[in-house]
Amino acid sequence: MPKLPPHPRNVKGDFYVENNCCTACDLPKGGAPEMLKYEGTHCYVCKPPETSEEVVKILNAMEIQELDCIQYKGKEKTILNALKERHLEECISSNFQVFIAIIKEKISFK
């Protein structure tokens, strides 16, 4: 499935929420409230996970999200394996996919 560009309010890091994807279901925020915030009706990653406990929390949030808006673009093998074990392969992005999504968004608005 094609990826959407990251929401502009996401902090730098490997986890991000795709722009124009969030339905404000509030489910993921319940799993990782210290890492997800809302701007209007759209959530974004406000703090990257820094500990293994926080990684588990954001993975749990990804598992309960309605859509696959929370994405991981990193290369950490343990996180990639955890996402695959949880059947969250659609939440794995590459930097190239993110780059293409940003370019497509910029072209479509001109």
DRENTORKOL-3810 file (N, C-alpha, C; in nm, 4 decimals):
REM DRENTORKOL-3810
@n.u->0.0842; n.v->-0.1177; n.w->0.0000; ca.u->0.0000; ca.v->0.0000; ca.w->0.0000; c.u->0.0891; c.v->0.1245; c.w->0.0000
@n.u->0.0559; n.v->0.2258; n.w->-0.0808; ca.u->0.1368; ca.v->0.3485; ca.w->-0.0819; c.u->0.1325; c.v->0.4175; c.w->0.0545
@n.u->0.2436; n.v->0.4760; n.w->0.0897; ca.u->0.2549; ca.v->0.5462; ca.w->0.2171; c.u->0.2178; c.v->0.6927; c.w->0.1998
@n.u->0.1700; n.v->0.7519; n.w->0.3082; ca.u->0.1426; ca.v->0.8951; ca.w->0.3120; c.u->0.2606; c.v->0.9642; c.w->0.3783
@n.u->0.2806; n.v->1.0923; n.w->0.3497; ca.u->0.3918; ca.v->1.1622; ca.w->0.4156; c.u->0.3655; c.v->1.1780; c.w->0.5646
@n.u->0.4699; n.v->1.1993; n.w->0.6427; ca.u->0.4523; ca.v->1.2198; ca.w->0.7860; c.u->0.3769; c.v->1.3497; c.w->0.8155
@n.u->0.2987; n.v->1.3476; n.w->0.9231; ca.u->0.2326; ca.v->1.4696; ca.w->0.9695; c.u->0.3425; c.v->1.5682; c.w->1.0075
@n.u->0.3265; n.v->1.6961; n.w->0.9749; ca.u->0.4337; ca.v->1.7932; ca.w->1.0021; c.u->0.4687; c.v->1.8122; c.w->1.1494
@n.u->0.3806; n.v->1.7743; n.w->1.2404; ca.u->0.4081; ca.v->1.7940; ca.w->1.3835; c.u->0.4864; c.v->1.6781; c.w->1.4458
@n.u->0.5071; n.v->1.5685; n.w->1.3724; ca.u->0.5859; ca.v->1.4579; ca.w->1.4267; c.u->0.7253; c.v->1.5070; c.w->1.4646
@n.u->0.7755; n.v->1.4590; n.w->1.5782; ca.u->0.9140; ca.v->1.4874; ca.w->1.6136; c.u->1.0037; c.v->1.3988; c.w->1.5277
@n.u->1.1314; n.v->1.4358; n.w->1.5206; ca.u->1.2266; ca.v->1.3525; ca.w->1.4461; c.u->1.2402; c.v->1.2193; c.w->1.5170
@n.u->1.2445; n.v->1.1156; n.w->1.4382; ca.u->1.2596; ca.v->0.9817; ca.w->1.4925; c.u->1.2068; c.v->0.8794; c.w->1.3941
@n.u->1.2178; n.v->0.7553; n.w->1.4321; ca.u->1.1779; ca.v->0.6460; ca.w->1.3437; c.u->1.0290; c.v->0.6164; c.w->1.3459
@n.u->0.9590; n.v->0.6590; n.w->1.4498; ca.u->0.8140; ca.v->0.6406; ca.w->1.4565; c.u->0.7469; c.v->0.7708; c.w->1.4153
@n.u->0.6413; n.v->0.7620; n.w->1.3378; ca.u->0.5689; ca.v->0.8809; ca.w->1.2939; c.u->0.4251; c.v->0.8442; c.w->1.2601
@n.u->0.3402; n.v->0.9454; n.w->1.2546; ca.u->0.2014; ca.v->0.9278; ca.w->1.2114; c.u->0.1906; c.v->0.9879; c.w->1.0719
@n.u->0.1295; n.v->0.9142; n.w->0.9815; ca.u->0.1107; ca.v->0.9639; ca.w->0.8456; c.u->0.0125; c.v->1.0807; c.w->0.8454
@n.u->0.0382; n.v->1.1776; n.w->0.7602; ca.u->-0.0484; ca.v->1.2940; ca.w->0.7479; c.u->-0.1786; c.v->1.2549; c.w->0.6767
@n.u->-0.2883; n.v->1.3147; n.w->0.7200; ca.u->-0.4208; ca.v->1.2899; ca.w->0.6615; c.u->-0.4643; c.v->1.1444; c.w->0.6714
@n.u->-0.4198; n.v->1.0753; n.w->0.7722; ca.u->-0.4563; ca.v->0.9356; ca.w->0.7923; c.u->-0.5409; c.v->0.9187; c.w->0.9180
@n.u->-0.5146; n.v->0.9972; n.w->1.0187; ca.u->-0.5771; ca.v->0.9828; ca.w->1.1500; c.u->-0.7274; c.v->1.0115; c.w->1.1444
@n.u->-0.8037; n.v->0.9284; n.w->1.2125; ca.u->-0.9485; ca.v->0.9500; ca.w->1.2247; c.u->-0.9868; c.v->0.9953; c.w->1.3656
@n.u->-0.8880; n.v->1.0301; n.w->1.4465; ca.u->-0.9095; ca.v->1.0748; ca.w->1.5845; c.u->-0.9842; c.v->0.9705; c.w->1.6674
@n.u->-0.9513; n.v->0.8436; n.w->1.6445; ca.u->-1.0168; ca.v->0.7362; ca.w->1.7201; c.u->-0.9727; c.v->0.7349; c.w->1.8664
@n.u->-0.8557; n.v->0.7928; n.w->1.8956; ca.u->-0.7994; ca.v->0.8043; ca.w->2.0298; c.u->-0.7519; c.v->0.6711; c.w->2.0872
@n.u->-0.7633; n.v->0.5626; n.w->2.0120; ca.u->-0.7184; ca.v->0.4336; ca.w->2.0625; c.u->-0.5675; c.v->0.4280; c.w->2.0846
@n.u->-0.4843; n.v->0.4677; n.w->1.9867; ca.u->-0.3405; ca.v->0.4594; ca.w->2.0094; c.u->-0.2916; c.v->0.5466; c.w->2.1240
@n.u->-0.3508; n.v->0.6641; n.w->2.1391; ca.u->-0.3078; ca.v->0.7536; ca.w->2.2464; c.u->-0.3276; c.v->0.6875; c.w->2.3826
@n.u->-0.4289; n.v->0.6044; n.w->2.3945; ca.u->-0.4503; ca.v->0.5322; ca.w->2.5193; c.u->-0.3372; c.v->0.4355; c.w->2.5504
@n.u->-0.2706; n.v->0.3848; n.w->2.4462; ca.u->-0.1594; ca.v->0.2920; ca.w->2.4655; c.u->-0.0270; c.v->0.3597; c.w->2.4905
@n.u->-0.0115; n.v->0.4822; n.w->2.4392; ca.u->0.1156; ca.v->0.5539; ca.w->2.4535; c.u->0.0888; c.v->0.7035; c.w->2.4685
@n.u->0.0201; n.v->0.7437; n.w->2.5767; ca.u->-0.0211; ca.v->0.8842; ca.w->2.5902; c.u->0.0940; c.v->0.9839; c.w->2.5979
@n.u->0.2086; n.v->0.9429; n.w->2.6485; ca.u->0.3203; ca.v->1.0364; ca.w->2.6583; c.u->0.3925; c.v->1.0570; c.w->2.5250
@n.u->0.3604; n.v->0.9754; n.w->2.4250; ca.u->0.4285; ca.v->0.9852; ca.w->2.2958; c.u->0.3390; c.v->1.0350; c.w->2.1829
@n.u->0.2088; n.v->1.0404; n.w->2.2063; ca.u->0.1148; ca.v->1.0823; ca.w->2.1022; c.u->0.0314; c.v->1.2001; c.w->2.1509
@n.u->0.0174; n.v->1.3006; n.w->2.0660; ca.u->-0.0664; ca.v->1.4169; ca.w->2.0963; c.u->-0.1550; c.v->1.4454; c.w->1.9761
@n.u->-0.2502; n.v->1.5358; n.w->1.9976; ca.u->-0.3412; ca.v->1.5762; ca.w->1.8909; c.u->-0.3228; c.v->1.7216; c.w->1.8541
@n.u->-0.3366; n.v->1.7490; n.w->1.7254; ca.u->-0.3501; ca.v->1.8836; ca.w->1.6735; c.u->-0.4864; c.v->1.8840; c.w->1.6048
@n.u->-0.5829; n.v->1.9457; n.w->1.6663; ca.u->-0.7195; ca.v->1.9369; ca.w->1.6141; c.u->-0.7684; c.v->1.7940; c.w->1.6233
@n.u->-0.7944; n.v->1.7339; n.w->1.5096; ca.u->-0.8436; ca.v->1.5958; ca.w->1.5078; c.u->-0.7406; c.v->1.4992; c.w->1.4507
@n.u->-0.6130; n.v->1.5371; n.w->1.4520; ca.u->-0.5080; ca.v->1.4515; ca.w->1.3955; c.u->-0.3997; c.v->1.4289; c.w->1.4994
@n.u->-0.3619; n.v->1.3041; n.w->1.5185; ca.u->-0.2556; ca.v->1.2764; ca.w->1.6153; c.u->-0.1192; c.v->1.2785; c.w->1.5468
@n.u->-0.0169; n.v->1.2866; n.w->1.6295; ca.u->0.1216; ca.v->1.2861; ca.w->1.5816; c.u->0.2112; c.v->1.2378; c.w->1.6949
@n.u->0.3305; n.v->1.1943; n.w->1.6587; ca.u->0.4271; ca.v->1.1506; ca.w->1.7590; c.u->0.4952; c.v->1.2757; c.w->1.8142
@n.u->0.4772; n.v->1.3002; n.w->1.9441; ca.u->0.5337; ca.v->1.4192; ca.w->2.0093; c.u->0.6634; c.v->1.3883; c.w->2.0817
@n.u->0.6911; n.v->1.2587; n.w->2.1037; ca.u->0.8123; ca.v->1.2181; ca.w->2.1756; c.u->0.8493; c.v->1.0781; c.w->2.1279
@n.u->0.9703; n.v->1.0612; n.w->2.0776; ca.u->1.0089; ca.v->0.9266; ca.w->2.0347; c.u->1.0311; c.v->0.8365; c.w->2.1564
@n.u->1.0054; n.v->0.7083; n.w->2.1401; ca.u->1.0336; ca.v->0.6179; ca.w->2.2518; c.u->1.1836; c.v->0.6139; c.w->2.2795
@n.u->1.2190; n.v->0.6196; n.w->2.4073; ca.u->1.3601; ca.v->0.6230; ca.w->2.4459; c.u->1.4033; c.v->0.5002; c.w->2.5245
@n.u->1.3088; n.v->0.4276; n.w->2.5788; ca.u->1.3407; ca.v->0.3078; ca.w->2.6565; c.u->1.2700; c.v->0.1883; c.w->2.5938
@n.u->1.3109; n.v->0.0700; n.w->2.6345; ca.u->1.2441; ca.v->-0.0493; ca.w->2.5815; c.u->1.0972; c.v->-0.0532; c.w->2.6245
@n.u->1.0667; n.v->-0.0002; n.w->2.7421; ca.u->0.9281; ca.v->0.0046; ca.w->2.7875; c.u->0.8451; c.v->0.0971; c.w->2.6984
@n.u->0.9042; n.v->0.2096; n.w->2.6594; ca.u->0.8331; ca.v->0.3021; ca.w->2.5709; c.u->0.8158; c.v->0.2427; c.w->2.4307
@n.u->0.9139; n.v->0.1665; n.w->2.3854; ca.u->0.8994; ca.v->0.0991; ca.w->2.2555; c.u->0.7823; c.v->0.0022; c.w->2.2616
@n.u->0.7718; n.v->-0.0735; n.w->2.3691; ca.u->0.6599; ca.v->-0.1672; ca.w->2.3847; c.u->0.5270; c.v->-0.0911; c.w->2.3843
@n.u->0.5234; n.v->0.0237; n.w->2.4509; ca.u->0.4003; ca.v->0.1031; ca.w->2.4545; c.u->0.3590; c.v->0.1501; c.w->2.3151
@n.u->0.4550; n.v->0.2005; n.w->2.2372; ca.u->0.4176; ca.v->0.2495; ca.w->2.1048; c.u->0.3820; c.v->0.1326; c.w->2.0122
@n.u->0.4460; n.v->0.0177; n.w->2.0310; ca.u->0.4075; ca.v->-0.1012; ca.w->1.9541; c.u->0.2656; c.v->-0.1446; c.w->1.9905
@n.u->0.2324; n.v->-0.1359; n.w->2.1193; ca.u->0.0950; ca.v->-0.1673; ca.w->2.1614; c.u->-0.0040; c.v->-0.0699; c.w->2.0992
@n.u->0.0339; n.v->0.0578; n.w->2.0952; ca.u->-0.0524; ca.v->0.1585; ca.w->2.0322; c.u->-0.0714; c.v->0.1283; c.w->1.8842
@n.u->0.0347; n.v->0.0841; n.w->1.8186; ca.u->0.0252; ca.v->0.0492; ca.w->1.6769; c.u->-0.0661; c.v->-0.0708; c.w->1.6559
@n.u->-0.0645; n.v->-0.1596; n.w->1.7514; ca.u->-0.1450; ca.v->-0.2811; ca.w->1.7409; c.u->-0.2953; c.v->-0.2522; c.w->1.7543
@n.u->-0.3319; n.v->-0.1490; n.w->1.8294; ca.u->-0.4744; ca.v->-0.1215; ca.w->1.8513; c.u->-0.5284; c.v->-0.0096; c.w->1.7632
@n.u->-0.4425; n.v->0.0514; n.w->1.6807; ca.u->-0.4907; ca.v->0.1596; ca.w->1.5945; c.u->-0.5902; c.v->0.1064; c.w->1.4916
@n.u->-0.6866; n.v->0.1909; n.w->1.4559; ca.u->-0.7871; ca.v->0.1522; ca.w->1.3568; c.u->-0.7277; c.v->0.1390; c.w->1.2175
@n.u->-0.6477; n.v->0.2361; n.w->1.1813; ca.u->-0.5793; ca.v->0.2360; ca.w->1.0528; c.u->-0.4304; c.v->0.2212; c.w->1.0801
@n.u->-0.3525; n.v->0.2021; n.w->0.9784; ca.u->-0.2087; ca.v->0.1870; ca.w->0.9982; c.u->-0.1379; c.v->0.3214; c.w->0.9864
@n.u->-0.1865; n.v->0.4209; n.w->1.0592; ca.u->-0.1321; ca.v->0.5571; ca.w->1.0505; c.u->0.0019; c.v->0.5716; c.w->1.1204
@n.u->0.0234; n.v->0.4994; n.w->1.2288; ca.u->0.1513; ca.v->0.5049; ca.w->1.2990; c.u->0.2462; c.v->0.4114; c.w->1.2255
@n.u->0.3575; n.v->0.4656; n.w->1.1819; ca.u->0.4537; ca.v->0.3915; ca.w->1.1017; c.u->0.5901; c.v->0.3886; c.w->1.1691
@n.u->0.6703; n.v->0.2904; n.w->1.1285; ca.u->0.8089; ca.v->0.2791; ca.w->1.1740; c.u->0.8985; c.v->0.2765; c.w->1.0506
@n.u->0.9946; n.v->0.3682; n.w->1.0436; ca.u->1.0853; ca.v->0.3738; ca.w->0.9291; c.u->1.2295; c.v->0.3417; c.w->0.9674
@n.u->1.2495; n.v->0.2911; n.w->1.0860; ca.u->1.3840; ca.v->0.2605; ca.w->1.1333; c.u->1.4345; c.v->0.1261; c.w->1.0840
@n.u->1.5531; n.v->0.0928; n.w->1.1285; ca.u->1.6183; ca.v->-0.0315; ca.w->1.0854; c.u->1.6543; c.v->-0.1233; c.w->1.2013
@n.u->1.6078; n.v->-0.0883; n.w->1.3216; ca.u->1.6383; ca.v->-0.1689; ca.w->1.4405; c.u->1.5731; c.v->-0.3062; c.w->1.4253
@n.u->1.6556; n.v->-0.4102; n.w->1.4181; ca.u->1.6053; ca.v->-0.5457; ca.w->1.3906; c.u->1.5071; c.v->-0.5958; c.w->1.4957
@n.u->1.5304; n.v->-0.5626; n.w->1.6226; ca.u->1.4390; ca.v->-0.6108; ca.w->1.7264; c.u->1.3003; c.v->-0.5484; c.w->1.7097
@n.u->1.2958; n.v->-0.4207; n.w->1.6704; ca.u->1.1667; ca.v->-0.3557; ca.w->1.6494; c.u->1.0998; c.v->-0.4099; c.w->1.5240
@n.u->1.1770; n.v->-0.4269; n.w->1.4168; ca.u->1.1209; ca.v->-0.4841; ca.w->1.2940; c.u->1.0653; c.v->-0.6234; c.w->1.3190
@n.u->1.1393; n.v->-0.7041; n.w->1.3932; ca.u->1.0913; ca.v->-0.8397; ca.w->1.4258; c.u->0.9654; c.v->-0.8347; c.w->1.5112
@n.u->0.9620; n.v->-0.7420; n.w->1.6068; ca.u->0.8430; ca.v->-0.7294; ca.w->1.6929; c.u->0.7214; c.v->-0.6890; c.w->1.6101
@n.u->0.7398; n.v->-0.5983; n.w->1.5155; ca.u->0.6284; ca.v->-0.5573; ca.w->1.4282; c.u->0.5803; c.v->-0.6754; c.w->1.3448
@n.u->0.6725; n.v->-0.7535; n.w->1.2928; ca.u->0.6352; ca.v->-0.8711; ca.w->1.2124; c.u->0.5645; c.v->-0.9756; c.w->1.2980
@n.u->0.6133; n.v->-0.9975; n.w->1.4193; ca.u->0.5492; ca.v->-1.0934; ca.w->1.5096; c.u->0.4059; c.v->-1.0524; c.w->1.5435
@n.u->0.3810; n.v->-0.9227; n.w->1.5473; ca.u->0.2475; ca.v->-0.8698; ca.w->1.5772; c.u->0.1637; c.v->-0.8515; c.w->1.4513
@n.u->0.2148; n.v->-0.8985; n.w->1.3383; ca.u->0.1455; ca.v->-0.8875; ca.w->1.2086; c.u->0.1193; c.v->-0.7417; c.w->1.1703
@n.u->0.2186; n.v->-0.6566; n.w->1.1939; ca.u->0.2083; ca.v->-0.5141; ca.w->1.1631; c.u->0.3027; c.v->-0.4753; c.w->1.0490
@n.u->0.3177; n.v->-0.5646; n.w->0.9518; ca.u->0.4072; ca.v->-0.5379; ca.w->0.8395; c.u->0.3674; c.v->-0.4122; c.w->0.7627
@n.u->0.2384; n.v->-0.3801; n.w->0.7580; ca.u->0.1918; ca.v->-0.2604; ca.w->0.6877; c.u->0.2366; c.v->-0.1320; c.w->0.7575
@n.u->0.2863; n.v->-0.1442; n.w->0.8792; ca.u->0.3320; ca.v->-0.0277; ca.w->0.9554; c.u->0.4822; c.v->-0.0068; c.w->0.9427
@n.u->0.5457; n.v->-0.0837; n.w->0.8564; ca.u->0.6890; ca.v->-0.0702; ca.w->0.8336; c.u->0.7101; c.v->0.0093; c.w->0.7048
@n.u->0.7805; n.v->0.1196; n.w->0.7171; ca.u->0.8117; ca.v->0.2051; ca.w->0.6025; c.u->0.9624; c.v->0.2120; c.w->0.5850
@n.u->1.0024; n.v->0.2502; n.w->0.4674; ca.u->1.1438; ca.v->0.2781; ca.w->0.4448; c.u->1.1599; c.v->0.4289; c.w->0.4262
@n.u->1.2793; n.v->0.4775; n.w->0.4433; ca.u->1.3043; ca.v->0.6194; ca.w->0.4193; c.u->1.2707; c.v->0.6555; c.w->0.2750
@n.u->1.2935; n.v->0.5619; n.w->0.1832; ca.u->1.2621; ca.v->0.5870; ca.w->0.0426; c.u->1.1112; c.v->0.6043; c.w->0.0237
@n.u->1.0305; n.v->0.5192; n.w->0.0872; ca.u->0.8842; ca.v->0.5316; ca.w->0.0778; c.u->0.8374; c.v->0.6657; c.w->0.1336
@n.u->0.8968; n.v->0.7085; n.w->0.2430; ca.u->0.8612; ca.v->0.8375; ca.w->0.3028; c.u->0.8989; c.v->0.9504; c.w->0.2074
@n.u->1.0171; n.v->0.9435; n.w->0.1489; ca.u->1.0627; ca.v->1.0450; ca.w->0.0540; c.u->0.9666; c.v->1.0538; c.w->-0.0648
@n.u->0.9298; n.v->0.9405; n.w->-0.1214; ca.u->0.8379; ca.v->0.9379; ca.w->-0.2366; c.u->0.7028; c.v->0.9965; c.w->-0.1973
@n.u->0.6525; n.v->0.9639; n.w->-0.0780; ca.u->0.5238; ca.v->1.0177; ca.w->-0.0323; c.u->0.5287; c.v->1.1696; c.w->-0.0211
@n.u->0.6395; n.v->1.2220; n.w->0.0292; ca.u->0.6538; ca.v->1.3675; ca.w->0.0422; c.u->0.6573; c.v->1.4320; c.w->-0.0966
@n.u->0.7310; n.v->1.3749; n.w->-0.1883; ca.u->0.7393; ca.v->1.4284; ca.w->-0.3254; c.u->0.6022; c.v->1.4247; c.w->-0.3920
@n.u->0.5315; n.v->1.3142; n.w->-0.3791; ca.u->0.3978; ca.v->1.3034; ca.w->-0.4392; c.u->0.3037; c.v->1.4088; c.w->-0.3830
@n.u->0.3109; n.v->1.4320; n.w->-0.2535; ca.u->0.2247; ca.v->1.5328; ca.w->-0.1909; c.u->0.2573; c.v->1.6724; c.w->-0.2454
@n.u->0.3836; n.v->1.7031; n.w->-0.2591; ca.u->0.4232; ca.v->1.8352; ca.w->-0.3093; c.u->0.3812; c.v->1.8542; c.w->-0.4547
@n.u->0.3919; n.v->1.7505; n.w->-0.5355; ca.u->0.3519; ca.v->1.7596; ca.w->-0.6762; c.u->0.2015; c.v->1.7737; c.w->-0.6897
@n.u->0.1262; n.v->1.7025; n.w->-0.6074; ca.u->-0.0194; ca.v->1.7040; ca.w->-0.6194; c.u->-0.0814; c.v->1.8370; c.w->-0.5756
@n.u->-0.0105; n.v->1.9157; n.w->-0.4963; ca.u->-0.0641; ca.v->2.0433; ca.w->-0.4496; c.u->-0.0263; c.v->2.1601; c.w->-0.5407
@n.u->0.0488; n.v->2.1339; n.w->-0.6439; ca.u->0.0898; ca.v->2.2426; ca.w->-0.7352; c.u->0.0004; c.v->2.2499; c.w->-0.8549
END
